[in-house]
Amino acid sequence: MLNHMGTKKLETERLILRRFTEDDVSDMYNNWASDPEVTKYITWPTHTSIDVTKRVVSMWTSSYDNPEYYHWVIELKETGSAIGSISLMNIDNNIEHCEVGYCIGRAFWNKGIVTEALQAVIDFAFKQVGFQRITARHHIGNDASGRVMEKCGMKYEGTLRRISRNSQGQLVDCKYYSILKEEYLG
């Protein structure tokens, strides 16, 4: 049985993973949500105005009362800036499974930040919530995301064809990865 506790603050060496607030709207819009290069490989469209970002953040913050809602802003300790997000979703309480997804601003790519955030969320999901299996996926062509998953101990399971739509609405293939609790805990 899962011990749902909602989005709890997590800290790593360089990052604070915490709940979004209205104060994060500007950073989110400027650092990642308005950049078509960032949104190219995700499922939601590039934000065309800061009002879109305001509505999205408002929707997220209104969900934090739900103990099964896990959505963190990735804050860089050094600057206090919101630079991305990471979440647990598609939760199945029956088989104690969830999927993890993340997004980070282009200025912060290739610095190990997403790997650090993903490791913290995997640790939280297994040790505190009690999930038995965590999956992640990335669109074909976004191999850097697959490398992040592998660095965090996830194993490639296969490619599903035309399983998702990208931010431009096109059907795309996705590579799937997973990690089991017993693999993580060793």
N, CA and C of each residue as an Amber inpcrd file, in Angstrom:
protein
   558
   0.8420000  -1.1870000   0.0000000   0.0000000   0.0000000   0.0000000
   0.8870000   1.2510000   0.0000000   0.5280000   2.1890000  -0.8580000
   1.3240000   3.4000000  -0.9890000   1.0370000   4.3870000   0.1380000
   2.0750000   5.1130000   0.5200000   1.9880000   6.1240000   1.5660000
   2.0130000   7.5110000   0.9110000   0.9060000   7.8830000   0.2690000
   0.8690000   9.1630000  -0.4400000   1.0120000  10.3230000   0.5290000
   1.8520000  11.2860000   0.1550000   2.0960000  12.4480000   1.0030000
   2.1880000  13.7360000   0.2100000   1.9520000  13.6720000  -1.0810000
   1.9810000  14.8750000  -1.9030000   3.3880000  15.3850000  -2.1520000
   3.4630000  16.5600000  -2.7060000   4.7240000  17.1650000  -3.1220000
   5.4650000  17.7170000  -1.9120000   6.4180000  16.9630000  -1.4240000
   7.2470000  17.3800000  -0.2870000   8.5390000  18.0070000  -0.8070000
   9.0630000  18.9500000  -0.0610000  10.3280000  19.5970000  -0.4240000
  11.4630000  18.5770000  -0.3630000  12.2680000  18.5340000  -1.4310000
  13.4370000  17.6590000  -1.5080000  14.6500000  18.5290000  -1.8030000
  15.7920000  18.1750000  -1.2270000  17.0180000  18.9370000  -1.4820000
  18.1300000  18.0170000  -1.9390000  18.9390000  18.5300000  -2.8540000
  20.1460000  17.8430000  -3.3010000  21.3030000  18.8250000  -3.1110000
  22.4510000  18.4510000  -3.5850000  23.6160000  19.3290000  -3.4370000
  23.3820000  20.6990000  -4.0680000  22.8140000  20.7190000  -5.2760000
  22.6510000  21.9790000  -6.0040000  21.2120000  22.4580000  -6.1440000
  20.2540000  21.6150000  -5.7510000  18.8610000  21.8970000  -6.0860000
  17.9270000  21.8640000  -4.8890000  16.8600000  22.6190000  -5.0040000
  15.7040000  22.4880000  -4.1220000  14.5340000  22.1070000  -5.0280000
  13.8910000  20.9970000  -4.7130000  12.6780000  20.5920000  -5.4140000
  11.5280000  20.9120000  -4.4710000  10.6280000  21.7620000  -4.9100000
   9.5610000  22.2580000  -4.0350000   8.3050000  22.4960000  -4.8610000
   7.2440000  22.8590000  -4.1620000   5.9890000  23.1770000  -4.8280000
   6.1170000  24.4730000  -5.6280000   5.4210000  24.5230000  -6.7370000
   5.3220000  25.7640000  -7.4990000   4.5310000  26.7940000  -6.6990000
   4.8660000  28.0580000  -6.9020000   4.0700000  29.1710000  -6.3830000
   3.8600000  30.1560000  -7.5320000   2.9900000  31.1180000  -7.3130000
   2.7440000  32.1430000  -8.3370000   4.0300000  32.9190000  -8.6470000
   4.9590000  32.9650000  -7.7030000   6.2280000  33.6710000  -7.9170000
   7.1080000  32.9980000  -8.9670000   6.7910000  31.7670000  -9.3470000
   7.6000000  31.0330000 -10.3260000   7.1700000  31.2730000 -11.7670000
   6.0810000  31.9930000 -11.9700000   5.5280000  32.1690000 -13.3170000
   6.5450000  32.7830000 -14.2720000   7.1740000  33.8670000 -13.8730000
   8.1210000  34.5580000 -14.7520000   9.3100000  33.6680000 -15.1090000
   9.9030000  33.0120000 -14.1050000  11.0310000  32.1100000 -14.3790000
  10.6110000  30.9680000 -15.2960000   9.4420000  30.3900000 -15.0400000
   8.9910000  29.2760000 -15.8750000   8.8310000  29.7280000 -17.3210000
   8.1720000  30.8460000 -17.5100000   7.9510000  31.3420000 -18.8690000
   9.2820000  31.6470000 -19.5570000  10.1580000  32.3690000 -18.8730000
  11.4170000  32.8020000 -19.4840000  12.4510000  31.6880000 -19.6170000
  12.5060000  30.7780000 -18.6590000  13.5630000  29.7600000 -18.6530000
  13.2420000  28.5120000 -19.4620000  11.9590000  28.1620000 -19.6130000
  11.6790000  26.9470000 -20.3810000  10.3520000  26.9050000 -21.1270000
   9.2870000  27.4130000 -20.5880000   7.9770000  27.1760000 -21.2060000
   7.7760000  27.8920000 -22.5400000   8.4810000  28.9990000 -22.7570000
   8.3090000  29.7690000 -23.9990000   9.3370000  29.4110000 -25.0700000
  10.1970000  28.4540000 -24.7940000  11.2850000  28.0940000 -25.7110000
  10.8950000  26.8760000 -26.5550000  10.6630000  27.0690000 -27.8630000
  10.2530000  25.9370000 -28.7040000  11.3050000  24.8240000 -28.7840000
  12.5520000  25.1550000 -28.5360000  13.5910000  24.1160000 -28.5380000
  13.4380000  23.2090000 -27.3190000  12.9830000  23.7620000 -26.2040000
  12.7380000  22.9790000 -24.9890000  11.4780000  22.1340000 -25.1530000
  10.4270000  22.7290000 -25.6900000   9.1410000  22.0230000 -25.7700000
   9.0500000  21.0750000 -26.9670000  10.0740000  21.0550000 -27.7900000
  10.0620000  20.2100000 -28.9920000   9.7790000  18.7460000 -28.6750000
  10.2980000  18.2450000 -27.5660000  10.1830000  16.8210000 -27.2520000
   9.1990000  16.5190000 -26.1240000   8.3180000  17.4470000 -25.8070000
   7.3490000  17.1710000 -24.7460000   5.9320000  17.2450000 -25.3100000
   4.9550000  16.9750000 -24.4670000   3.5850000  16.8160000 -24.9570000
   2.7570000  18.0960000 -24.9380000   3.2230000  19.1270000 -24.2480000
   2.4340000  20.3600000 -24.2170000   3.0600000  21.4320000 -25.1040000
   2.2220000  22.3190000 -25.6520000   2.7260000  23.3220000 -26.5930000
   3.5390000  24.4230000 -25.9180000   4.3940000  25.0330000 -26.6990000
   5.1760000  26.1820000 -26.2510000   4.2170000  27.2830000 -25.7900000
   4.5150000  27.8760000 -24.6490000   3.6670000  28.9600000 -24.1470000
   3.8980000  30.2140000 -24.9900000   2.8130000  30.7650000 -25.5020000
   2.9030000  31.9300000 -26.3800000   2.7780000  33.2460000 -25.6310000
   2.3850000  33.1850000 -24.3660000   2.3180000  34.3960000 -23.5370000
   2.4750000  33.9900000 -22.0750000   2.8440000  34.9550000 -21.2700000
   3.0060000  34.6710000 -19.8410000   1.6570000  34.3500000 -19.1970000
   0.5640000  34.7870000 -19.8090000  -0.7660000  34.4590000 -19.2830000
  -1.0280000  32.9570000 -19.3270000  -0.5380000  32.2930000 -20.3530000
  -0.6710000  30.8310000 -20.4360000   0.0560000  30.1980000 -19.2560000
   1.2640000  30.6560000 -18.9900000   2.0500000  30.1260000 -17.8770000
   1.3520000  30.3970000 -16.5450000   0.7770000  31.5730000 -16.3900000
   0.0330000  31.8930000 -15.1560000  -1.1020000  30.9070000 -14.9330000
  -1.8600000  30.6120000 -15.9930000  -2.9840000  29.6720000 -15.8700000
  -2.4950000  28.2770000 -15.5010000  -1.4080000  27.8400000 -16.1230000
  -0.8620000  26.5050000 -15.8440000  -0.3930000  26.4160000 -14.3930000
   0.3750000  27.3850000 -13.9420000   0.8770000  27.3730000 -12.5620000
  -0.2840000  27.4440000 -11.5740000  -1.2940000  28.2280000 -11.8790000
  -2.4700000  28.3100000 -11.0090000  -3.1630000  26.9500000 -10.8980000
  -3.2750000  26.2500000 -12.0090000  -3.8750000  24.9160000 -12.0000000
  -3.0330000  23.9660000 -11.1370000  -1.7200000  24.0250000 -11.3020000
  -0.8360000  23.1530000 -10.5210000  -0.9380000  23.4600000  -9.0290000
  -0.8650000  24.7310000  -8.6720000  -0.8760000  25.0730000  -7.2450000
  -2.2020000  24.7060000  -6.5880000  -3.2780000  24.7410000  -7.3420000
  -4.5800000  24.3690000  -6.7710000  -4.6920000  22.8600000  -6.5480000
  -3.7730000  22.0870000  -7.0860000  -3.8020000  20.6230000  -6.9380000
  -2.9840000  20.1240000  -5.7560000  -2.2490000  21.0050000  -5.0950000
  -1.3360000  20.5550000  -4.0380000  -2.0270000  19.9960000  -2.7960000
  -3.3080000  20.2290000  -2.6260000  -4.0240000  19.6320000  -1.4900000
  -4.2350000  18.1270000  -1.6700000  -4.1000000  17.6500000  -2.8930000
  -4.2710000  16.2260000  -3.1910000  -2.9940000  15.4750000  -2.7980000
  -3.0690000  14.5250000  -1.8670000  -1.8610000  13.8020000  -1.4470000
  -1.2730000  12.9010000  -2.5390000  -1.9950000  12.7030000  -3.6370000
  -1.4750000  11.9080000  -4.7510000  -0.9550000  12.7910000  -5.8810000
  -0.7160000  14.0650000  -5.5910000  -0.2120000  15.0050000  -6.5930000
   1.2480000  15.3130000  -6.2870000   2.1150000  15.0160000  -7.2640000
   3.5630000  15.1800000  -7.0840000   4.1150000  16.0030000  -8.2480000
   4.3320000  17.2890000  -8.0190000   4.8490000  18.1520000  -9.0810000
   5.7620000  19.2100000  -8.4580000   7.0340000  19.0890000  -8.7640000
   8.0480000  19.9690000  -8.1810000   8.5840000  20.9610000  -9.2010000
   8.8780000  22.1640000  -8.7220000   9.7040000  23.0820000  -9.4820000
  11.1480000  22.7180000  -9.1400000  12.0270000  22.7920000 -10.1160000
  13.4590000  22.5770000  -9.8930000  14.0810000  23.9600000  -9.7090000
  14.5360000  24.2200000  -8.4960000  15.1350000  25.5150000  -8.1760000
  16.6340000  25.3370000  -7.9860000  17.4060000  26.1850000  -8.6330000
  18.8580000  26.1740000  -8.4860000  19.2090000  26.9260000  -7.2030000
  19.8350000  26.2330000  -6.2480000  20.1680000  26.8610000  -4.9590000
  21.0210000  28.1100000  -5.1370000  21.9710000  28.0280000  -6.0400000
  22.9420000  29.1080000  -6.2450000  22.2770000  30.4430000  -6.5750000
  21.1780000  30.3880000  -7.3430000  20.5380000  31.6280000  -7.7920000
  19.1180000  31.8210000  -7.2560000  18.4980000  30.7510000  -6.7840000
  17.1010000  30.8180000  -6.3620000  16.1230000  30.8270000  -7.5180000
  16.6270000  30.5980000  -8.7280000  15.7710000  30.6200000  -9.9180000
  15.0900000  29.2820000 -10.1530000  13.8560000  29.3530000 -10.6350000
  13.1440000  28.1620000 -11.1010000  13.6470000  27.8660000 -12.5090000
  14.1870000  26.6530000 -12.7150000  14.8080000  26.3370000 -14.0060000
  14.1540000  25.1550000 -14.7170000  13.1860000  24.5040000 -14.0730000
  12.5210000  23.3720000 -14.6970000  11.4970000  22.7660000 -13.7660000
  10.9570000  21.6290000 -14.1890000   9.9730000  20.9320000 -13.3620000
  10.1470000  19.4270000 -13.5080000   9.6530000  18.7110000 -12.5120000
   9.6850000  17.2530000 -12.5170000   8.4470000  16.7730000 -11.7680000
   7.8430000  15.7060000 -12.2630000   6.6030000  15.2440000 -11.6330000
   6.4430000  13.7370000 -11.7340000   5.6410000  13.2090000 -10.8140000
   5.1780000  11.8290000 -10.8700000   3.7390000  11.8850000 -11.3520000
   3.4070000  11.0180000 -12.3070000   2.0650000  11.0580000 -12.8880000
   1.6370000   9.6520000 -13.2770000   0.4460000   9.5530000 -13.8360000
  -0.1000000   8.2530000 -14.2580000   0.0570000   7.2140000 -13.1490000
  -0.3100000   7.6110000 -11.9570000  -0.1650000   6.7520000 -10.7800000
  -1.2040000   5.6380000 -10.8120000  -0.7460000   4.4210000 -10.5840000
  -1.6320000   3.2600000 -10.4650000  -1.4350000   2.6830000  -9.0680000
  -2.3830000   2.9470000  -8.1790000  -2.2770000   2.4870000  -6.7960000
  -2.3440000   0.9740000  -6.6810000  -3.0380000   0.3270000  -7.5940000
  -3.1970000  -1.1200000  -7.5380000  -1.8660000  -1.8480000  -7.7170000
  -1.0750000  -1.4140000  -8.6960000   0.2180000  -2.0730000  -8.9400000
   1.3980000  -1.2400000  -8.4370000   1.0930000  -0.1560000  -7.7190000
   2.1080000   0.6950000  -7.0860000   3.1450000   1.1850000  -8.0980000
   2.6300000   1.7710000  -9.1650000   3.4370000   2.2280000 -10.2920000
   3.1730000   3.7100000 -10.5550000   4.1980000   4.3940000 -11.0510000
   4.0200000   5.7640000 -11.5270000   4.9820000   6.0110000 -12.6780000
   4.7290000   7.0900000 -13.3790000   5.6230000   7.5460000 -14.4390000
   6.2310000   8.8620000 -13.9770000   7.4550000   9.1170000 -14.3600000
   8.1070000  10.3760000 -14.0300000   8.3610000  11.1470000 -15.3250000
   8.1550000  12.4540000 -15.2570000   8.4260000  13.3170000 -16.3980000
   9.1300000  14.5750000 -15.9270000   9.9090000  15.1780000 -16.8120000
  10.6710000  16.3630000 -16.4290000  10.9150000  17.2620000 -17.6220000
  11.2680000  18.5030000 -17.3260000  11.5510000  19.5020000 -18.3450000
  12.4670000  20.5400000 -17.7070000  13.4590000  20.9970000 -18.4570000
  14.3960000  21.9760000 -17.8990000  14.8070000  22.9670000 -18.9850000
  15.0840000  24.1940000 -18.5660000  15.4840000  25.2370000 -19.5030000
  16.7690000  24.8970000 -20.2460000  16.8460000  25.3480000 -21.4810000
  17.9860000  25.0310000 -22.3520000  19.3210000  25.4880000 -21.7650000
  19.3380000  26.5980000 -21.0550000  20.5840000  27.1050000 -20.4620000
  21.1470000  26.1480000 -19.4180000  20.3420000  25.1760000 -18.9910000
  20.7530000  24.2610000 -17.9220000  20.9370000  22.8280000 -18.4130000
  20.8860000  22.6370000 -19.7300000  21.1120000  21.3150000 -20.3120000
  22.5810000  20.9110000 -20.1410000  22.8220000  19.6270000 -20.0890000
  24.1740000  19.0380000 -20.0620000  25.0070000  19.4740000 -18.8600000
  24.3520000  19.6790000 -17.7300000  25.0510000  20.0490000 -16.4980000
  24.7760000  19.0500000 -15.3730000  24.0710000  17.9660000 -15.6920000
  23.7560000  16.9550000 -14.6850000  22.6130000  17.3350000 -13.7610000
  21.9400000  18.4330000 -14.0530000  20.8780000  18.9160000 -13.1660000
  19.6680000  17.9920000 -13.1760000  19.2290000  17.5810000 -14.3700000
  18.0610000  16.6980000 -14.4370000  18.3820000  15.3500000 -13.8030000
  19.5870000  14.8560000 -14.0020000  19.9900000  13.5970000 -13.3710000
  19.8970000  13.7240000 -11.8500000  20.3820000  14.8220000 -11.3210000
  20.3420000  15.0680000  -9.8730000  18.8960000  15.1400000  -9.3650000
  18.0410000  15.8390000 -10.0990000  16.6310000  15.9550000  -9.7080000
  15.9270000  14.6040000  -9.8060000  16.1640000  13.8800000 -10.8880000
  15.5160000  12.5800000 -11.0750000  15.9490000  11.5900000 -10.0010000
  17.2260000  11.5950000  -9.6450000  17.6930000  10.6980000  -8.5810000
  16.9670000  10.9880000  -7.2680000  16.7730000  12.2630000  -6.9520000
  16.0830000  12.6340000  -5.7070000  14.6230000  12.1940000  -5.7300000
  13.9630000  12.3510000  -6.8640000  12.5510000  11.9810000  -6.9670000
  12.3870000  10.4620000  -6.9370000  13.2690000   9.7310000  -7.6020000
  13.2180000   8.2610000  -7.5530000  13.4070000   7.7860000  -6.1180000
  14.3700000   8.3550000  -5.4150000  14.6240000   7.9790000  -4.0240000
  13.3830000   8.2300000  -3.1630000  12.7800000   9.3920000  -3.3060000
  11.5640000   9.7440000  -2.5740000  10.4260000   8.7780000  -2.9180000
  10.2490000   8.5120000  -4.2000000   9.1270000   7.6720000  -4.6480000
   9.2340000   6.2460000  -4.1160000  10.4370000   5.7020000  -4.0900000
  10.6110000   4.3360000  -3.5910000  10.6250000   4.2810000  -2.0650000
  11.4360000   5.1260000  -1.4330000  11.6560000   5.0100000   0.0110000
  10.5420000   5.6150000   0.8560000   9.9330000   6.6950000   0.4050000
   8.9220000   7.3560000   1.2320000   7.4880000   7.0270000   0.8170000
   7.2300000   7.0130000  -0.4870000   5.8670000   6.7260000  -0.9380000
   5.6430000   5.2170000  -1.0580000   6.6730000   4.4900000  -1.4820000
   6.5640000   3.0370000  -1.5500000   6.2250000   2.4640000  -2.9110000
   6.4090000   3.2470000  -3.9730000   6.1700000   2.7040000  -5.3100000
   7.0500000   1.4810000  -5.5420000   6.5590000   0.5520000  -6.3510000
   7.3030000  -0.6560000  -6.7020000   7.9750000  -0.5370000  -8.0680000
   7.4400000   0.3400000  -8.9230000   7.9520000   0.4750000 -10.2880000
   7.7750000   1.9240000 -10.7230000   8.8090000   2.4520000 -11.3670000
   8.7580000   3.8020000 -11.9300000   9.1620000   3.7070000 -13.3910000
   8.3680000   4.3190000 -14.2600000   8.7000000   4.3410000 -15.6770000
   8.9390000   5.7780000 -16.1250000   9.5950000   5.8970000 -17.2610000
   9.8050000   7.1900000 -17.9110000   9.8920000   6.9230000 -19.4030000
   9.6680000   7.9480000 -20.1850000   9.7400000   7.7970000 -21.6380000
  10.2650000   9.0730000 -22.2590000  10.7890000   8.9340000 -23.4540000
  11.1900000  10.1230000 -24.2040000  10.9000000   9.9100000 -25.6740000
  10.6280000  11.0260000 -26.3400000  10.3740000  10.9670000 -27.7720000
  11.6550000  10.5830000 -28.5030000  11.5010000   9.8260000 -29.5790000
  12.6390000   9.4710000 -30.4270000  13.3400000  10.7710000 -30.8390000
  14.6470000  10.7610000 -30.7790000  15.4170000  11.9520000 -31.1230000
  15.9070000  12.7090000 -29.9000000  15.2980000  12.4650000 -28.7540000
  15.7220000  13.1320000 -27.5230000  16.5730000  12.1580000 -26.6990000
  17.6790000  11.7370000 -27.2980000  18.5270000  10.7230000 -26.6690000
  19.1610000  11.1970000 -25.3660000  19.3430000  12.5000000 -25.2050000
  19.9150000  13.0180000 -23.9510000  19.0190000  12.6460000 -22.7730000
  17.7170000  12.6530000 -22.9810000  16.7950000  12.2780000 -21.9130000
  16.9490000  10.7990000 -21.5670000  17.1510000   9.9650000 -22.5750000
  17.3960000   8.5410000 -22.3210000  18.6640000   8.3180000 -21.5140000
  19.6920000   9.1130000 -21.7790000  20.9400000   8.9920000 -21.0110000
  20.7190000   9.3740000 -19.5470000  19.8860000  10.3810000 -19.2990000
  19.5420000  10.7630000 -17.9210000  18.8880000   9.5770000 -17.2190000
  17.9370000   8.9530000 -17.8740000  17.2240000   7.8110000 -17.2890000
  18.1910000   6.6760000 -16.9630000  19.0890000   6.3810000 -17.8920000
  20.0660000   5.3060000 -17.6670000  21.0170000   5.6440000 -16.5210000
  21.4580000   6.9000000 -16.4220000  22.3440000   7.3090000 -15.3230000
  21.6750000   7.1130000 -13.9690000  20.3480000   7.1710000 -13.9550000
  19.5890000   7.0010000 -12.7080000  19.1860000   5.5530000 -12.4710000
  19.7440000   4.6380000 -13.2550000  19.5080000   3.2160000 -13.0390000
  18.3300000   2.6310000 -13.7870000  17.6720000   3.4240000 -14.5990000
  16.5310000   2.9180000 -15.3560000  17.0240000   2.0810000 -16.5330000
  16.2400000   1.0720000 -16.8820000  16.5890000   0.1680000 -17.9760000
  15.6480000   0.3780000 -19.1490000  16.2270000   0.3620000 -20.3420000
  15.4370000   0.4910000 -21.5690000  14.5490000  -0.7310000 -21.7230000
  13.2660000  -0.5170000 -21.9530000  12.3120000  -1.6210000 -22.1010000
  11.8470000  -1.8210000 -23.5290000  11.8480000  -0.7690000 -24.3230000
  11.3860000  -0.9090000 -25.6990000  10.8660000   0.4080000 -26.2420000
  10.5540000   0.3820000 -27.5200000  10.0320000   1.5520000 -28.2090000
   8.5970000   1.2730000 -28.6350000   7.7140000   2.1820000 -28.3040000
   6.3260000   2.0860000 -28.7450000   6.1210000   3.0900000 -29.8720000
   5.5260000   2.6180000 -30.9420000   5.3580000   3.4450000 -32.1310000
   4.0900000   4.2930000 -32.0380000   4.2410000   5.5460000 -32.4190000
   3.1350000   6.5060000 -32.4680000   2.2630000   6.4500000 -31.2150000
   2.9140000   6.5280000 -30.0790000   2.2450000   6.3950000 -28.7800000
   1.9310000   7.7430000 -28.1330000   2.5000000   8.8150000 -28.6460000
   2.3410000  10.1220000 -28.0100000   2.2890000  11.2050000 -29.0790000
   1.7970000  12.3670000 -28.6870000   1.8510000  13.5370000 -29.5720000
   2.8800000  14.5140000 -29.0170000   3.6660000  15.0890000 -29.9090000
   4.6240000  16.0980000 -29.4670000   3.9340000  17.4530000 -29.3650000
   4.6830000  18.4810000 -29.0330000   4.1010000  19.8090000 -28.8220000
   3.5290000  20.4040000 -30.1060000   3.9010000  19.8450000 -31.2550000
   3.3540000  20.3010000 -32.5330000   2.1420000  19.4710000 -32.9620000
   1.7480000  18.5180000 -32.1130000   0.5790000  17.6960000 -32.4080000
   0.8420000  16.4750000 -33.2710000   2.1030000  16.2130000 -33.5930000
   2.4450000  15.0590000 -34.4290000   2.5480000  13.7990000 -33.5800000
   2.0980000  12.6740000 -34.1370000   2.2770000  11.3930000 -33.4590000
   3.7410000  10.9950000 -33.5270000   4.2910000  10.5600000 -32.3980000
   5.7160000  10.2140000 -32.3350000   5.9180000   8.8950000 -31.5990000
   7.0420000   8.2630000 -31.8970000   7.4580000   7.0550000 -31.1880000
   8.1430000   7.4680000 -29.8900000   8.0240000   6.6180000 -28.8650000
   8.6790000   6.8890000 -27.5830000   9.4580000   5.6700000 -27.1160000
  10.6170000   5.9370000 -26.5370000  11.4110000   4.8950000 -25.8880000
  11.0270000   4.8790000 -24.4130000  10.8010000   3.6810000 -23.8820000
  10.3600000   3.5070000 -22.4940000  11.4680000   2.9020000 -21.6410000
  11.5680000   3.3890000 -20.4110000  12.5490000   2.9310000 -19.4310000
  11.8180000   2.6650000 -18.1210000  12.4130000   1.8250000 -17.2770000
  11.8240000   1.6050000 -15.9510000  12.9050000   1.2230000 -14.9540000
  12.5190000   1.3350000 -13.6940000  13.3470000   0.8480000 -12.5950000
  12.4010000   0.2770000 -11.5470000  12.7940000  -0.8510000 -10.9720000
  12.0120000  -1.5050000  -9.9290000  12.6090000  -1.1740000  -8.5690000
  11.7580000  -1.1850000  -7.5600000  12.2000000  -0.8470000  -6.2100000
  13.3610000  -1.7290000  -5.7620000  13.2700000  -3.0470000  -6.0050000
  14.3420000  -3.9420000  -5.5490000  15.6500000  -3.6880000  -6.2920000
  15.5730000  -3.2390000  -7.5370000  16.7910000  -2.8760000  -8.2720000
  17.4190000  -1.6300000  -7.6500000  16.5710000  -0.6740000  -7.3060000
  17.0680000   0.5750000  -6.7390000  17.6820000   0.3680000  -5.3610000
  16.9770000  -0.3830000  -4.5300000  17.4510000  -0.5870000  -3.1600000
  18.6030000  -1.5800000  -3.0880000  18.7640000  -2.3660000  -4.1580000
  19.8720000  -3.3210000  -4.2520000  19.7400000  -4.4310000  -3.2800000
